[in-house]
């Protein structure tokens, strides 16, 4: 005999309202996500770029100016403003593309942040992830990008000195910065340590470093940087792909039967430099 009934019992809204006085308070949940515990974030929507290098492998085109050609994009993905029709001033072009840290300002709770530093024979493996919760009107999707506006974390990078005196953000991480510098913590080669105003100057508006004439490592010499940057998170998983609840009419300022509404979304995110 089957454990499950052959038909599902659907209860009338009137019965539910009488028997179940408790319900999810949508306003309280939304207020928590807008509270002081939440972080200010910049949200950019990910969308697949239709470019293809060839029809056999369907790999993204490395010469594409929309995905490979935009700083901060993952290959084969374009980052656009979630609502370009409402905020066209935040877009780079008519199709809504955004820059390295562009997007829409939102608030969200980030919890369970941590980095698991595991050392193996073949090298060091890092796994930094967190759980993100946002309001129900923020329609998150896989590979969306979120930049923390206020919070910072350290990042280490090895760079080879090039011919240019200014070290700017670029795609070639062997000779350029991966992120704009918020605060420089340390800069050194194998034989020297370099100091601000004595060897270089910082432009914190652009996040760049400029070597003073005759200072810094010689061309072709490798040196290390440790600096603060604004973390960028990429959505890896949506444990609850879609979640909602039937709310009483008063939650929406309406009358009549209960109304279905989305609940705050939760996503598993990972730091972009670990992908």
LOLUM-427119 format. One record per residue (C-alpha): residue number from 1; x, y, z; residue in one letter. Coordinates in pm, 1 decimal. Layout:
// LOLUM-427119
NUM/X/Y/Z/a
...
END
This chain:
// LOLUM-427119
1/0.0/0.0/0.0/x
2/135.4/340.2/-96.1/x
3/241.1/576.4/183.5/x
4/119.4/874.5/-14.2/x
5/-241.2/966.5/-95.3/x
6/-351.5/939.3/-454.3/x
7/-459.3/1304.2/-451.0/x
8/-319.9/1611.0/-284.0/x
9/-544.9/1789.5/-37.3/x
10/-575.1/2157.3/-128.8/x
11/-703.3/2365.1/161.1/x
12/-920.6/2665.2/98.0/x
13/-771.9/3004.7/182.8/x
14/-1051.2/3065.7/431.4/x
15/-963.8/2753.3/626.0/x
16/-594.9/2834.2/625.0/x
17/-657.6/3186.1/756.2/x
18/-864.9/3049.6/1045.6/x
19/-640.9/2759.4/1138.2/x
20/-298.8/2914.0/1083.8/x
21/-263.8/3249.3/1251.9/x
22/114.3/3257.4/1208.7/x
23/269.0/3344.1/875.5/x
24/593.5/3473.9/734.1/x
25/633.7/3845.5/797.0/x
26/759.9/3974.8/466.1/x
27/813.4/4325.9/600.5/x
28/1036.7/4203.7/884.5/x
29/1250.6/3996.3/648.1/x
30/1292.0/4288.8/410.3/x
31/1380.9/4521.9/699.4/x
32/1654.9/4284.5/817.4/x
33/1815.9/4285.5/473.2/x
34/1810.4/4666.7/476.3/x
35/1950.0/4692.1/830.8/x
36/2294.4/4802.0/946.0/x
37/2408.6/4438.6/943.8/x
38/2383.0/4430.3/563.6/x
39/2662.6/4529.4/325.7/x
40/2645.7/4780.4/43.7/x
41/2696.3/4590.5/-280.2/x
42/2713.5/4666.0/-651.1/x
43/2521.9/4402.7/-846.6/x
44/2585.5/4330.5/-1214.5/x
45/2385.3/4073.5/-1409.6/x
46/2574.4/3805.8/-1601.8/x
47/2461.1/3714.3/-1951.6/x
48/2625.6/3481.2/-2198.8/x
49/2805.7/3649.7/-2483.5/x
50/2690.3/3509.8/-2820.3/x
51/3040.8/3532.9/-2966.0/x
52/3204.7/3207.7/-3075.4/x
53/3561.1/3143.8/-3186.8/x
54/3442.0/2851.5/-3398.0/x
55/3137.0/2630.3/-3438.6/x
56/3310.6/2307.4/-3333.5/x
57/3410.5/2392.2/-2975.1/x
58/3177.2/2691.6/-2925.0/x
59/3445.3/2856.8/-2714.6/x
60/3416.1/3235.6/-2666.7/x
61/3605.3/3452.1/-2911.6/x
62/3926.7/3587.8/-2749.2/x
63/3904.5/3895.5/-2973.2/x
64/3548.3/3983.8/-2864.4/x
65/3526.4/4344.4/-2745.0/x
66/3219.3/4275.6/-2530.8/x
67/3335.9/3991.6/-2303.4/x
68/3715.8/3952.7/-2338.2/x
69/3751.0/4321.2/-2421.5/x
70/3585.9/4452.0/-2101.7/x
71/3803.2/4457.5/-1791.8/x
72/3675.0/4235.1/-1511.9/x
73/3458.2/4009.9/-1729.7/x
74/3484.0/3633.2/-1720.7/x
75/3558.5/3487.5/-2066.5/x
76/3234.5/3425.1/-2252.1/x
77/3026.1/3636.0/-2014.8/x
78/2908.1/3994.1/-2038.9/x
79/2815.9/4195.8/-1731.1/x
80/2527.1/4433.7/-1773.7/x
81/2324.8/4664.9/-1553.5/x
82/2025.8/4475.6/-1405.7/x
83/1790.3/4760.6/-1504.2/x
84/1953.8/4957.5/-1787.4/x
85/1623.6/5115.3/-1889.4/x
86/1587.0/5274.6/-1544.5/x
87/1950.1/5371.3/-1489.1/x
88/2105.5/5435.5/-1830.9/x
89/2362.6/5666.4/-1673.9/x
90/2526.0/5361.4/-1511.9/x
91/2586.1/5185.0/-1845.4/x
92/2880.3/5203.0/-2082.8/x
93/2674.7/5163.4/-2399.5/x
94/2324.1/5121.1/-2536.6/x
95/2312.1/4749.0/-2455.6/x
96/2366.9/4811.6/-2084.5/x
97/2726.4/4691.3/-2039.0/x
98/2897.4/4797.2/-1715.5/x
99/3260.2/4851.6/-1626.9/x
100/3495.8/4674.9/-1385.3/x
101/3287.6/4758.3/-1076.1/x
102/2964.7/4884.5/-1234.9/x
103/2609.1/4780.5/-1167.7/x
104/2315.2/4858.2/-941.6/x
105/2354.5/4948.9/-573.8/x
106/2181.7/4699.8/-343.2/x
107/2216.5/4576.0/14.1/x
108/2271.1/4216.6/122.1/x
109/2372.8/3997.9/414.5/x
110/2699.1/3806.5/370.2/x
111/2753.4/3525.2/617.5/x
112/2978.3/3220.4/663.2/x
113/3266.8/3402.6/496.9/x
114/3590.1/3208.7/515.3/x
115/3897.4/3094.1/329.4/x
116/4028.8/2739.9/354.6/x
117/4402.8/2754.3/290.4/x
118/4515.1/2402.9/202.2/x
119/4875.4/2326.5/112.9/x
120/4950.8/2024.0/-99.9/x
121/5258.4/1893.9/-276.2/x
122/5156.5/2064.2/-599.7/x
123/5101.2/2403.3/-434.7/x
124/4852.7/2604.4/-230.1/x
125/4477.4/2567.6/-280.4/x
126/4242.2/2842.2/-161.4/x
127/3866.8/2813.3/-124.9/x
128/3694.9/3136.2/-19.9/x
129/3317.1/3128.1/-20.3/x
130/3021.3/3290.0/154.6/x
131/2642.0/3288.2/169.5/x
132/2456.2/3591.5/35.6/x
133/2097.3/3690.6/120.5/x
134/1918.7/3970.9/-64.1/x
135/1572.3/4121.2/-93.3/x
136/1307.2/3940.5/-291.8/x
137/1307.1/4207.9/-563.4/x
138/1675.1/4135.6/-643.0/x
139/1653.9/3862.3/-906.6/x
140/1989.9/3691.7/-875.5/x
141/2122.8/3451.6/-1137.3/x
142/2418.6/3220.7/-1184.9/x
143/2753.6/3395.2/-1245.3/x
144/2617.3/3735.7/-1141.8/x
145/2883.5/3962.6/-991.2/x
146/2864.6/4152.1/-662.3/x
147/3127.1/4401.8/-547.3/x
148/3152.4/4504.6/-182.6/x
149/3148.2/4885.0/-182.6/x
150/3290.6/4952.0/165.5/x
151/3459.2/4631.6/283.3/x
152/3816.1/4545.8/183.1/x
153/4044.4/4243.9/201.8/x
154/4414.4/4185.8/121.7/x
155/4536.5/4046.7/-208.2/x
156/4887.0/3930.6/-303.6/x
157/5023.1/3965.3/-653.8/x
158/5353.3/3906.2/-832.3/x
159/5431.5/4158.6/-1106.2/x
160/5716.8/4206.1/-1354.5/x
161/5825.6/4569.4/-1402.4/x
162/5747.0/4691.8/-1752.1/x
163/5849.5/4996.1/-1951.4/x
164/5562.5/5212.4/-1826.8/x
165/5613.9/5406.9/-1504.8/x
166/5244.2/5370.8/-1410.8/x
167/5111.8/5039.9/-1281.8/x
168/4743.1/5030.4/-1379.0/x
169/4466.3/4769.8/-1371.5/x
170/4463.3/4541.8/-1675.6/x
171/4411.5/4192.4/-1812.4/x
172/4777.5/4087.1/-1804.3/x
173/4820.8/4008.4/-1434.9/x
174/5192.1/3940.6/-1478.9/x
175/5256.5/4309.3/-1558.9/x
176/4936.7/4485.7/-1443.1/x
177/4719.7/4508.5/-1133.5/x
178/4424.3/4273.2/-1103.6/x
179/4225.8/4516.7/-885.3/x
180/4238.6/4890.7/-815.1/x
181/4447.9/4955.6/-504.5/x
182/4252.5/5078.3/-202.0/x
183/4553.6/5071.0/30.9/x
184/4904.4/4942.5/-38.6/x
185/5033.3/4727.5/247.2/x
186/5370.2/4613.1/115.2/x
187/5584.8/4634.2/-198.3/x
188/5922.9/4463.9/-237.9/x
189/6158.9/4272.2/-460.8/x
190/6405.0/4004.1/-347.9/x
191/6662.4/4270.3/-256.0/x
192/6469.0/4587.8/-170.3/x
193/6155.7/4721.9/-7.2/x
194/5983.0/5015.8/-176.5/x
195/5812.1/5298.0/10.8/x
196/5549.2/5555.1/-78.0/x
197/5675.7/5904.1/-168.6/x
198/6034.0/5774.6/-168.7/x
199/5992.4/5526.6/-454.9/x
200/5633.4/5562.7/-579.8/x
201/5309.1/5758.0/-551.5/x
202/4954.3/5627.3/-533.3/x
203/4642.0/5753.5/-705.9/x
204/4367.4/5606.7/-489.7/x
205/4092.2/5750.0/-712.0/x
206/4215.6/5536.4/-1001.3/x
207/4374.6/5268.3/-784.6/x
208/4711.1/5296.0/-962.9/x
209/5078.3/5314.0/-863.3/x
210/5337.0/5535.3/-1036.0/x
211/5709.7/5484.8/-993.2/x
212/5917.4/5797.0/-938.8/x
213/6195.0/5865.5/-1192.2/x
214/6488.5/5633.4/-1133.4/x
215/6309.4/5448.7/-853.7/x
216/6160.7/5104.5/-814.1/x
217/6276.7/4775.7/-966.5/x
218/6450.9/4773.0/-1302.5/x
219/6266.1/4664.7/-1616.2/x
220/6209.9/4290.2/-1619.5/x
221/6256.4/4250.3/-1242.9/x
222/5979.6/4073.4/-1054.3/x
223/5837.0/4219.1/-734.3/x
224/5547.5/4147.6/-500.9/x
225/5253.8/4359.6/-390.4/x
226/5011.9/4314.2/-103.5/x
227/4722.3/4556.5/-112.2/x
228/4361.6/4603.1/-7.2/x
229/4084.6/4579.9/-266.6/x
230/3706.3/4565.6/-269.2/x
231/3611.9/4194.9/-286.5/x
232/3421.6/4075.8/-592.3/x
233/3195.5/3776.2/-550.4/x
234/3054.6/3550.9/-824.3/x
235/2734.9/3351.8/-768.5/x
236/2810.1/2980.2/-790.6/x
237/2488.6/2825.3/-665.9/x
238/2129.4/2911.7/-578.9/x
239/2028.9/2646.1/-322.9/x
240/1667.6/2757.2/-350.0/x
241/1634.2/2835.3/-718.7/x
242/1299.7/3002.2/-654.4/x
243/1113.8/3036.9/-327.7/x
244/787.4/3206.8/-244.5/x
245/498.5/3218.0/-0.5/x
246/128.1/3297.7/-5.4/x
247/94.5/3613.2/198.9/x
248/-221.9/3762.5/350.6/x
249/-364.0/4045.5/137.4/x
250/-263.1/4309.8/393.4/x
251/105.5/4239.9/322.8/x
252/50.0/4385.7/-25.3/x
253/-213.5/4641.9/71.2/x
254/-477.7/4442.3/-113.8/x
255/-801.9/4267.0/-34.2/x
256/-939.8/3926.6/-112.7/x
257/-754.2/3596.4/-132.2/x
258/-392.5/3539.4/-36.6/x
259/-129.8/3659.2/-282.5/x
260/184.8/3476.3/-388.4/x
261/507.8/3667.4/-340.8/x
262/878.5/3588.2/-366.5/x
263/1081.8/3544.7/-48.8/x
264/1434.4/3684.6/-3.8/x
265/1683.1/3492.7/-216.1/x
266/1993.8/3315.2/-91.7/x
267/2300.5/3233.8/-298.6/x
268/2638.6/3067.3/-256.4/x
269/2912.8/3303.4/-376.4/x
270/3286.2/3273.6/-430.5/x
271/3567.7/3524.7/-468.8/x
272/3633.1/3580.1/-838.0/x
273/4009.9/3531.0/-825.1/x
274/3954.1/3174.2/-700.0/x
275/3743.9/3069.0/-999.4/x
END
